[in-house]
Amino acid sequence: MAIEKYTTTVVGAYSLPRWYQTLEKQVEAGALSMEDMRDAQWRCTQAALLDQEAAGIDVVNGGEMHRRQNNRHAPPNAMLNFFWQKIPGFEKDPTGEYGIVTRPKPITPKDEGVFHPAAVATGAIEYGDLGLVDEFNFVARYSRDPDNVKVTMTGPHMLAKVAHDEHYGGDLAAMMMDLAKVINQNFKELEEAGCKHIQLDEPLFAVGGITREEVEAAIEANNQCWEGIGAFKWTHVCQGNYAVGEDYDGQIGHRYFDIEPYPTELICQLEVDAIMNEGDMTPKYEGHLKNQQLAVGVADVQDLNVETPYTLAERINDWGGSWLPSEQTLITSSCGMNHLPRDVASGKLTAMAGARDILRG
């Protein structure tokens, strides 16, 4: 399956209001209820959708706004905690943030301060409703074209690799496959609800210490997620592209996963319609990309300056113009826009749509 050349889409996470954390503290203090927090999350979802459509983005989503509570460990708290809490097998704690037991876990050997409050798998992973259908129904209700609404989901490798394993005895492949089965069932329900665009996010294919065998197992688990799915299938291959700042507990920014060789030939074995990458990694796909389309991450979320449409169009030509057919070229950002000020995020969306129009002539 293919979509029109230079179609624009978002990675998922949109500009998160700084007052989210303040609102959460008000909930913790009893001044506001959790329902008030949820109301704010869904209103922000509507605003994120409106920004995308006003900018002219083709395939849109809800900005993952309803998955976030604070910004201390965002976006991982939306990529991971939100889903761990919904999956049987991960230890629950009703008094804990997101309702799960967590312990710190390092992410990259480049910086000991980079960690995530990781869930603990204490039993077999079984089916749970991940909330994807509810998300789709809400966003589709307010979108201009429900057929172009995309729902994003954390991949089985990320969900398993970052968690503490106290059940599978270190058998990461088995843990990933159990997660893939849960995701696959949720994807089938999502497709039945009418969703025509579904995305998986996998940031750890080049994390420090990863082996080729682990990546191969992760690719197999990802492909299991898509078994029997007819919707347009996206996978975002991320490398931890987020900003440095106090909101991130001092975590280092761009490419803290860029330690091992980038396994392009394995990534291209993903049975998906489109691979989304950080733009300057595009040349590595030459000779490996199959019949997938490549969504080139040209809008740089590490840069607080808003690029011009012409700059983004030039990047596509520079990185893929000599080998990547226009029919296989789509447009996105280098990663999510969670940490960007709203005016910067909105400006980058508009620039992406402008680059599309330039390239389509």
Secondary structure as UniProt FT lines:
FT   TURN            5..6
FT   STRAND          8..9
FT   HELIX           19..28
FT   TURN            29..30
FT   HELIX           34..55
FT   STRAND          59..60
FT   TURN            63..64
FT   HELIX           65..67
FT   TURN            74..75
FT   HELIX           77..81
FT   HELIX           82..84
FT   TURN            85..86
FT   TURN            88..89
FT   TURN            94..95
FT   HELIX           97..99
FT   STRAND          102..106
FT   TURN            109..110
FT   TURN            112..113
FT   STRAND          115..121
FT   HELIX           132..142
FT   HELIX           146..148
FT   STRAND          149..154
FT   HELIX           156..161
FT   STRAND          164..165
FT   TURN            169..170
FT   HELIX           172..192
FT   TURN            193..194
FT   STRAND          197..202
FT   TURN            205..206
FT   TURN            208..209
FT   HELIX           212..225
FT   TURN            226..228
FT   STRAND          232..237
FT   HELIX           246..248
FT   TURN            249..250
FT   TURN            254..259
FT   HELIX           264..267
FT   TURN            268..269
FT   STRAND          274..278
FT   HELIX           279..285
FT   TURN            286..288
FT   STRAND          293..299
FT   TURN            301..302
FT   HELIX           309..320
FT   TURN            321..323
FT   HELIX           326..328
FT   STRAND          329..333
FT   TURN            338..339
FT   HELIX           342..360
//
